[in-house]
Amino acid sequence: VNQSGSHLLLFLLLLLHAWWGSCHPQCLDYKPPFEPRQPLVFCKEYSKFGCCDLERDEEISVRFYSIMDNFDHSGFVTCGKFIRSILCQECSPYAAHLYDAEDANTPMRLLPGLCGDYCTDYWHQCRYTLSLLLEDLGNPQQFANMTAGLEEDSRRFCDFLELKDRQYCYPNVMTNEDLNANLGSVREDATGCLELCLQEIANGLRNPVAMIHADDGTHRFFVAEQLGYVWVYLSNGSRIDRPFLNLTHAVLTSPWAGDERGFLCIALHPRFTTVRKAYVYYSVSVKREERIRISEFTLSTHDENQLDHSSERTILEVVEPASNHNGGQLLFGHDGYLYIFIGDGGRAGDPFGKFGNSQNKSTLLGKVLRIDVDNNDDGAPYSIPSDNPFLGEKETKPEIYAYGVRNMWRCSIDRGDPSTGTGRGRMFCGDVGQNKYEEVDLIVKGGNYGWRAKEGFSCYDRKLCQNSSLDDILPIYAYPHKMGKSVTGGYIYRGCQMPNLNGLYIFGDFMSGRLMSLKENPLTGEWKYTEICMGRDQTCRFPKLINSYYKYIISFAEDEAGELYFLATGSPSAKARAGVIYKIIDPSRRAPPGRCSIKPSPVKIKGKLVHFYPKEGKEGKFAMMSLTFRFYMVYMVAVFPLFMMRGRGRRLRAGSVRLISADHLSDRGRVEIFIRGEWGTVCDDLFTKKAGTVVCRQLGFTTALAVMKRAAFGEAERGVRILLDDVECQGEERSLLECKRSKVGKHNCSHGEDVGVICG
C-alpha cells in the first residue's frame, strides 16, 4: 500500500469515527451485552458482563491454543498475553466499537482496535503473529503476502491495528472510569431520564385501544380498534386478514378526535384453550340511550382465529348519563374472576346525587366490579363471588369490589417477580383526573379511592374530603397537569429479555405523550418516580430499533412472554389509520443467549396473512455516511482487502415504492417502484389520485394530496427503465402491482411523463 493510500485509509477511519461519536455498549451480533449464564473460563475478565457465553469462550480458547502451537516456551510467554488479549476483545461489552461494527450494514474490522502505545509494544515483541491471527479468516496465502509488508513497518502495522479514539481502544477501554462506571445499567440522560428504545410491531391501526394474548403457547396477540375490530397477529408479526371480531355495526363511536366511546376492551377467559370464550366492553345506543355493554362471545368451532359472531350474550349493561368517562377495562384476576372498571358517568366533578356516583354504592358507575362468569351456560350470565366485600350490605350493588374511582383507564395484573414471585396478583390502575392531578392506584378489595372527595392526594370536594368516615386509599403516585392531563395505566415489567427493567412499573400520559416509570422500595413500600425518554441516535443504533413515537399513548400491553408494549396514535380519531404498536427495548443489557428463547405453538390459518413492514426507520438519516461507505468499500476491496462486510439489510419486496425529489422531502417526489431487482419509473397515463393514494399509504401517509404529471419532480436518468404504464387503481390496493395496468416494462411513454405525488 503506498503512502497516499495509507493516509486515505486513516482519514476515512477518522471521519467515520467522528460521526459515530460517543456510543453505548454493543456486541458483534448487533445486540446489547449480557451476563453469561455460567462464568467464562478463558476470557475471565468478562464473566460478569460482556458479549460471550461459555460456548463462545471455549471457541476462543481453542483458537488461542491453536495459534500458540506455533511457539516454543519463550515465545508462548512473550506473545501469549498479546494474542489472548486481542482474541478476548470479542467478549468485551464494547466489542462493536473495538471492531467498528456498530451498524450491521457497515464494514467490520477483522481484529479489534488497539491503542497506539499498546500496538507499538505488540509490534516490537510479537509483530510476526499478525499473520497467525488472520490466517483462519480468509485466504491464508493472500494474508501471508499482505501481512508480510505490514509486519516489517511499525507505522503501517499500527495504521492497520490502531483505533484512533483513545477512549475506546484496547486496553484503555477497560480502565476508562466514565465508560465502566454504570456499565450494564439503564442509561440516564443529564436530567436522570431513563433512555430506552422502541421497536415498531404493527401500524396502520385505527385507535388501537387494547392488545392481549391467549396464554396458549401460540404467542399470537389480539389487537382491538376503537371502531369495533379485533385483529389477530402471529408471533412473526403478520396479521390474519379476517378479523377475530367485527362489532362495527353495533359499536357507538364517532370520528371526532378524543371521543371516549367505542369498543374499549377485550379479555379472553384465563383457560381459553378449554373455556373458549372472550369478553368485550363497548359503547352502544339502545333506544337513543347510551350504555356500556359487557358481552360474552364463544370461539368459532371452524376457526380458532375467529369468534362466533352469532354467539354474543350480554353479561351486563350500564346506562351512561353522559358520553365521557366510560371506563373501559376488563381483566381476569389470578382468582379467576372477571374485573370490570366503569367510569363515574361523565360530565365534570361527578355531579350526580348528593355525593356523586363514585361514592354511591347503589350504582355501578365509578366502581371496580368483580363477577364470576364460570359455569354460566345454563343459568344467569354471571354470579357474585362469595367473598365480594359488600355482599349483603343494604342498598349496595353486590358486584362492587372497590369504589370511589373516577375514570380508570388501563389496569394490569402483576405477574410477580420471576424468581421470588413477589408482587404476584397485585392490580395497578391509572385513574384519569379532573382538572389538577392524574393518579396511579393499587386496587384492593373493598377500597375507597376517594373520588369525588379527592383528586390525587388533594381535596376536590372539600366538604366531602373532610368527612372522617371517608377512609379512602391514597394513590401510590400522582402528578400535576403540567406533566400530563390523562394518565394511561401500564404494567410492571416481568419479561425475560430486559433484566434491568424487572419490577419497573411503566405507564404514560395520553395528552402529553410522556412515558413514566415507578420503582417500589421494598423496605418502605414507597414508589420512586423516574421519567422515561427515548435514547439518542447513538443509544438506539441497533437494527430495527427507533427512538421516536406518536405522542397519543392509548394503552399498554404485555405479550405471552411478559415483554412490554404500548399502543399510540398520531391522530386520536377512531377513523384515522395512524395507530402504531411499539415494543419497549432496553439497549443497555439483554438476557444471555438462549434464556428467553420461545417456540410458538403452530396456528391453523384460514384466510391470508398480511405481512408487516415498519413505517418508522432511519432511511435517509445516514445518506451521507452511506455515500462515504461506498467509496470506503471500493477502496478497501481494491487496495486493502483485510476487512469484510456483514450486510443484513432488509430484502425489498416487489412493488415497494419510493419518492425522489431534488429537495429530498419524504412526502413528495417522482414515483419509483421496485420490480425484478431494479428501481424504475411510472408513466402518468391514466394515473389518478386513487393510484397516488396507494403509493402514499405504502409510505405511511393517509392519502395523496396531488398527482404531479409531466415529470414535475424531474425526469429519471436515461439508464432508469420505465416499468409501469396505464395504471388504474381503486385506492385500496396494497401496491401498484395489484392495480389494473400494462405488463411490466411495456409502455408508450417517455421519462418526460414520469408521474409524481404529494402525500399527506
N, C-alpha and C positions, 0 to 999 in steps of 0.2 A: 504494500500500500504506500503510495507516495505521500509526501508531506502535506500537500494540499488536501488529499483525501482524508488524512488523519484529522486535519483542522476542521474539515467539513463535518466529519463524524462527531467530533467534540462539540461543535457549535449546535448541531441538531439535538444532541443529548441534553445540552444545557437549555436549549429553547423549550424542549418538551417538558423538562423538569420545572421550568419557570411557570408553565401553565398548570401543572399538577398542584403546586403549592403544598400547603400543609394537609396531610391526608390522615385517614383513620387506618387501623389495622385491617389487613385483608389477606386471604390465602390464595394460593395458586389455582384453586378451583372457583375463585371469584365469590367466595363466601367469607363470613366473619370467622375468626379463630374460635377455639373451644378448649375446654378442659378435657384431656383424654380420660376415657373410662378406666384405664389402667395406667400406672406410671410408666414412662418411657425408660428403656434400659440403656440405649446408646446415647441419644441426644437428651440427657437427663435434665439439662437446664431448662427445657421446655415442657417438663412434666405437668406443671401447674396450669399453664396456659400457652397455647400455640396452635400450630397447624398440622400436627402429625398425631395419628393414633398409633397404637402399638404395632400394628401391621406395617405401616409405612416406616416406622422407626427401625424395624427389623430389616426392611429392604435397604435402607440407607446403610445400616451396619454391614450387610452383605457386600454392598458396593465398595464400602471403605476397605474391608479386608481383601477384596479382590484387587484393588489398586495397590494396597500395601504389600501384596505378594511379590511385587517387583523390587522391593527394597531389602537390603541387609539390615542388621540390627541398628547400626548407627543412623542409616537413612530413615528407618522407621521412627526412631526417637526424634530426629531433626524435623522431618516433614510430616509426621503423623498428625501433629497438632494443627497444622495448616489445613491438611486435607479434611480432617474431621470437622473443623470449624466451618469450612466452606460448604461441605455437604449438609451439615446440620442447619444451615440457614433456611433450608426449605421448611423447617419446623418452627421458625421464628414467627411470632404473630405479625411481624412486619415483612413477611416473605414477599408479598406483592410489590412492595416498594423496593426491596433489595433486588428483585428480578424485573423491575419496570413493567409489572403486569397488572396495574390497577384496572385496566379496561380489557375485556375479553376479546376485543377486536383490534388490539394494537400489538406491536412486537414485544416479545418477551425474551429477556436475556437467557442464555444457557447457564450462566453462572451468576451468583449473587454479586452485587456491587460492594467493593471493598473501599475502605478509607485509604487515602494516599500513602500515609506512613506505613500502614499495615501491608499494603500492596508492595511497597519498596522492600520491606523486610522479607516478604514472601519471595520476591524476585531474587534477592541476594542469597537466600538459603535454599530455595526449592523451585527455582524457575522451570526446571525441566519436567515438573509434574503436570504442567498445564495440559499437555497432550494426553496424559493419562486420564485427567478429569473429563476430557472432551471425547475420547475415543469411542465410548459406547453411546454417543448421542448423534452419530451421523456416520459419514463415510470416513473410516479410520485413516486411509491414505490421504484423503483430502485435508483432514485436520492436521495430520503429521506435516504436510507441506506448508500449511498456513501458519501453524504454531511455531515452526522452526525459526522463522524470522522474528516472531514476537519474543520468543524466549531469549534471543540474543540482544534485544534492545529494551532496556528498562522503561524508557519513555513510552514506546509503543505497547509494551506489555501492560503497563498501568493505564494507558488510554483505553485499552480493551476491558480491563477488570475494574477500574476505579469508578465509584459513584461519587459525583462531584458534590453532592449535598452532604455536608459534614454531619448533619443531624441524623440522617437515615442510613449512612454507610456502616458496614460492619468493621470494627466492633463498637463504634460509637453509639449505635442504636441500642445496645444493651445497657449502656451506662447513662444515657440521657435521662435526667430526672423528670423532665416535662413529659417525655413520651411514655415513661413507665409508671408515673405516679398513680394514675387511675386506670391502668390497663385492664380491659375486660369489663369495665363498669359502663353503664349508660352514660353517654357523653352529655354534658350540660353546657349551655352557652354562658355568656358572661353574666346573665341575669338568673342563672340556675334552672333554666328551662330544659327539660329532657328532650334531646334531639333524636327523634325516631324517623323512620322512613315508611313508605307505603308501597303496596303492590296492587295494581288495578286488577280486579277479579271479574267484574261484569259491568256493562254500561248500556246506555240506551233505554234505561228503565224510567217509568213514569211514577215519580214519587214513591220509591221503594220504602215501604213502611216497616217491613219485618223480614227477617231471614232466620229460618230454623232448620234443624236436622232431625232425622228419624231415629237416630241412635240404633241403627240396624246393621251396621257394618258396611253399608254401601258408600258412606261418606258423601252422599249427594246432599244438596240443601235446597230448600224451598223458599222462594222469594215472592213476597206479596206486594202488589202495587195498589195504590190508593183507589184506583178505578174499580178494582174487584178481580183482577187476575192474580193467580198464583202460578209461578213457573218452577220447573224442576231443573236444577243444574247438577251435572255429574261432576265427579271428582277431577276430571280432566279439564274442566272449565266450560265444556259445551253445554248448551241448553236444548231441552226437548221442545220441538216446535209446537206441540199440543199443550195447552195449559193444564196444570194439575187441577185447577178450579177456575171457573169463569162465572162470577156473580155480577157482571157489569149491568145486567138487566135489572137487578134489584137494588144495588148499592146507591145510596143517596150521597152525591158529591157534586162538585162543580169545577170548572176550570179556573175559578178565582184563586189567585195566589194567597196561600195561607188558610184556605178553607179546611177546618178541622174535621169535617165529616167525611165519611167514606169507608172503605174496607180498611180496618185498623190493625187487625192481628189474626194470627192463626197459631194453633197449638196442636201437636199430634199427641195421641194417647201415649203415655210412657211405655206401654207394652204394645207399641204399634205393630210389631211383627205378628202378634196374635190377636190383639184387640184393634182391628183395622179401622180406627175412627180418627177423625180430625174435628177440631172445634174452631169456629171462626167468630169474629167480633166485628160487626159493621153497622153503619147507619142506614136507616130505612124510613120511608114515609108510608104510614098506614092511615088512610082516610085524612090526609093532609096533616097528620100528626107525626112529628119527628120522634123516632125511637132508636134505642140501641137494641140490637138483636144479637143474642148468642145462639148459634146453631151448631148442630152436630151433623157431620157427613160420614158416610161409610165408603171405604175404598172400593173401587170398581173390581168386580170379580174377573174382568177381562184384561185389565191393565193396571199394574202396580204403580204407575206414574200418573194416575188419574182418579179423582174421586167420582163416585156415582152421583151425578147432579140431581137425580130424582130422589135421593135418599135424605134430603135435608129435613131435619127435625128441629123445631125451635125449642131451645132449652130454657131461655129466659128473654123477656123483653122489658125494657125500662123506658118510660116516657121521658123525653128530653125537653125541658121547658125553653131552652134556647139552643142556638146552633153551634155553640162553642163549649169547651170543657167536656168533651165526650169521653175522656179517659182513653182506654183502648188497649189494655194489656190482658192477655191470657197467659197463665203459667201453670204447669203441673209441678207441685212441690214434691220433695222426696217422700212425703207421706202418701203420695198417690192421688191427692185431692186437687181439684181444679180451682185456681185462684183467679178472680175477676176484679179488675181495677176500674172503677167507674168514677167519672168526674162529678163535680158538685152541682151540675145542672146549667152552668153558664152564666152569662152576664158578668157583672163585676161585683166583687165583695160578697158573694153568696147571699143575695138579698131575700132569700126565701124563708118566711116564717120568723119567729122570734129570735132564733139563734142560728138560722141558716140550715141548709140541708146536711152539711157535713157533721154537725153536732146533733142532728136529729136521727135517732136510731130507729125511727119508724119508717124511714125511707131508705132506699138502696143507693141514692145519689151521694157522692162524696165518701165512698166506702171501699174497703177491700173485702170481697166476698170469698167464701170458701164453700164449695159444694162437692158432693160425691157423685160422679157420673158413671160409676161402675154398676153392672148388673141392672141396667135400666131398660133393657129391651122390651120387657113385658109389663112395665108399670110406668110410674111417673118419670119424667125426663131426668130428675136428679133427686138425691136425698140429702139430708143435713148430717154432717159428721157429728157423732155423739159428743165430741169434746169442743164443739164450737163455743166460744166464750160467752155468748149472750143467749144461748139456748134456754128457753123457759122464762126469760126476762120479759115483763109485761110491756106491751106496745113496742116491742123491738123485733126487727126482722131477724129470724134465726140464721140467715145466710151470712150475717156480718161477722167478719174476722177481726177487722180493725176499722177505725173511723177517724173523722177529723182530717181528711185529705182533700186537697183542692182539685188537682188535675194531674194525677200521676201519669207520667209519660216515660215509659220504658223501665221495666223492672227485670231482675235476674236472680237466679239462684246460684249461690257459691258452691262449686264442686268440692271445695276443700283442698287443703294443701296435698299435693300428690304423694308426699312421703308420710305425713303425720295425720292427714285427714282434718286438721284444724280448720275451723270455719265452715265445714260442710253443712249445707242446708240453709245458711243464712240468706235472707231475702233483702235485696237492695232496690230502692226505687228513687227515681228523680221526680220531685213534685214541683210543677211549674207554679211560680209565684204570681202575686197580684201586680204591685207596682214598685216594689223595692228589692225583694230578695227571691232567689232561687235556692232550693234545698235538696239535699240527698238524705234519705231516711233508711233506717234499718227496721224492717217490719217485724213486729212481734204480736203474738196472739193477744187480742183484747186491747191493743194500744190505741190511745187517742193522740193524733198527730197535730192537734191544736188549731187547725183552721176552722172558723174564721177569726178565732181569738188571736192567733199568732200567725205571722208570716216569717218563716225562718226562725231566728232567735228573738225577733222583735214583736211587740204587740201591734196588732192591726185594729181589732175592735177592743179598745182599752177597757170598756166596762166588762166585757166578757173575759178579757185577759186577766183581770184582777179577781176573778171568781176562784176562790180557793179550792173548789171541788173539781176544777178542770183536770188536774193531774195528768198533763199532757207529756208526750215524749218529744224531746228536742232532737233536731236533726244531727247527724254526725258531721255535716258540713253545710254551710250556707254562704252564698256570695251575693254581692250587691249588683244592681243593674248596670253599673259602669263596666262590669265584666261580661255580662250577657243577660238576656231577657227571657230565655226559655230553655230550661235545662232539659237535656236528653240523657236519661239514665243509662249506665253502661254495665260492665261486667268486671268481676275480679278475674285477672288473668291466671289461669291454671293450666295452660298448654305446656307442651314439651319443648318446642323449638327455640324458645327465648327464655332461658332460665333466669335472667336478670329481672324479668317483669313479674315473676311469680309473687302473688299477693297484692299486686298493684290494682286498685280499682280505677278503671279508665272510663271516663264519661265525657260529655261535651255540652255545647250550647247551640241550639238551632239558629238563633239570631246572630250571634257574634261569630260563630264558626270556631270558637275556642275549644281546643282539646285539653282536658284536665285529668289529673290523677290524684288519688288519695292513698296513703300508706298508713296502716294501723301500727301503733306502738303496742306490742302485745303486753307490756308491763302496765301501761297506764290506760289502755283502751282508747287513747286519743288518736285522731286521724290527721296526718300531716298532708297539706296541700302542696302539689308541685304542678306547674303548668307543663304541657307537652307542646313542643314546636317541631317543625319539620327540620331535619338535618340539612345543612348547607350542601351544595352540589358535591363537594368532596366526600362528605359523610355518607351520602346516599349513592356513591358511584359503584353500584353493583348492577349486574344485568337484571332487567325487569323492574328495578326499584325507581320510584319517583319521590319528589318532595313537595308536591302541591296537591290540593284537593278542593272540591267545591265546598263552599262555606256552610250551606244549609245542612247541618248534621241531623238527619231524621231519626236514626236508630242505630243501635249496636247489636252485635250478634257474635256467637261463637260456633265453630263447626264441631263435628263429632269428636275431633281430637283435642278440642279445647283452645284452638287458636282463635285470635280475636279479630273482628272486623267492625267497620262502621259503614253505614249507608248514607249517602249525601246526594244533594242535587244542586245544580246551578240555577234552577228556576223552580220555586216552590208551588208549582201548579200540577194538578192531577193529570193534565193532558200533555205536559212537556216531557219529551224523551231526553231529559238531562240528568237522570239519576245514575249514580255510579256506586259500586261496592268496592271498598278498599280493605286490604288486609294490612294489619299493623305489624311492622317489622322492626326489630332492634338490631341495628348494624354493628353493635359493639361486641356481641357474643352470640354464639349459637350452641345448641346441644351437640355433643360428639356424634360423628357419623354413625348411623345405624340405630341410634337410640330412639329416634322418632319415626322410623320407617313404618308405613302402613300399607296394607294390601286390601284395597276396597273389594267388597263382595261384588260379583257381577250383577248388572241390572239389565233386565229384559226391556228392550226398547221397542215401542210401537210408534211409528212416525219417523220423522227426520231429526237429525241433530243440527243445531245452529252453532257453528264454531265461533269461538271468542277471539276477537282481535282488540288489543288495548288501543284506546284513543290517546291517552297521555303518553308522553315519551320525551326523549331527548333529541329527536331528529332535528337537525339544523343547528343545534346548540354548539356542536363541535365541528362545524363545517370547515372552518379554517384549519383546525387541528387535523381533520381528515385529509385535507389537501397536502399538508406538510408530511403526514404519514405516508401518503402515496409516493411522494418524492423520496422520502426516507427509505422506503422499502425498495424502490428502484435502485437506489444507491447501494443498499445492503446486498441485494441479490447479485448485482453486477460486480461489486468491488470487495465486499467483506461478508461472505455467506456464513457467518458464525452466529446468526440469530435465526429464530424460527417464529412463524406466525401461529397463533391459536385463534382461528376465526370461529365465532359462534353466532353470526348474525342470523336473524330470522329469515327463513326462506319466503320469498314473495309469492303470493298466490295469484294465479291467473285472474285478471280483472281488477287487480289493485290499481289505484289511481293516485295521481299527484298533480299539484298545480304549480306551474312555472311562471314566475314573473320577474321582471328586472329588479323590483324592489324587495324580492324575497319575502313577500307577505304570505301568511298561511291561509288567508281566507279568499284569495283571488289569484287568477292566473290562467295560463294556457292549460287545457286538459291533456294529460298524457296518461296512457293506460299501459299496463304490463301484460304482455301476452307472449307465450312461447319463448320466454327467456330474454325479451327485449322490450324497451320502452318505445312507444310510438304515439302519434297524434290522432285526433278525431276530427273529421270534417264537420262543418256547420250545417250541411244539408239536412233538413228535417229535425235538427236538434232544437228542442224547446226547453222551457223551464222545468218540465217534468223530468227530462233527462238530466238537466243540471242538478235537480234535487237528489237524484240517485247518486251522483258524484259527491255532492256535499255531505250527504248522510254517511257515506263511506269514510269521509274525513272527519266526522264528529260534529258536523253542523246540522242544523234543523232543516234548512231549506236553501234553495238557490234564489238569491235576490234578483239576479240578472244573468242572462246569457249573452256573451260578447262574441260577435261574429267577425268575419273578415280579418282574422289574426290580430284582433285588437290588443292582445297581450304579446304580440310578436310572433314571427314565423319561426318554426323549428329549423334547425340546420339541415342542409341538403342530405346529410347521411342518415337522418332520422326518418323511419318509414311512416307512412300513413296507414294505420292499422284498421280503423273503423270508419264507415260511411253510412249515411241514411239511417241513423239511429233514431228509433221512435220508442219512447218509454211511457209507462203509465204512472211512474213516480214511486212505486212500491217495490221495484226490483232491487235485489241486493247488489247488482253490478250491471254495467252496460252490456255485458255479455248475455244477460238474461232478457234484454230488450230486443224488439224486432230490429233487424239490421242486415247489412250486407255481410258476405263472408269476410273473415279476417284477411286483410290485405287487399281486398277488392274495392276499388273506388274510382270515381271520375272527377277528382278534385286535385287541388294543389295545396301547398303549405300556406298560400295566401288565404285559404279558407279554414285554417286551424281555429277550432272553437275554444272559447274560454268561459269561465263562470266566476261570479262573485257570490260567495256563500254568506249566510247569516244565521 
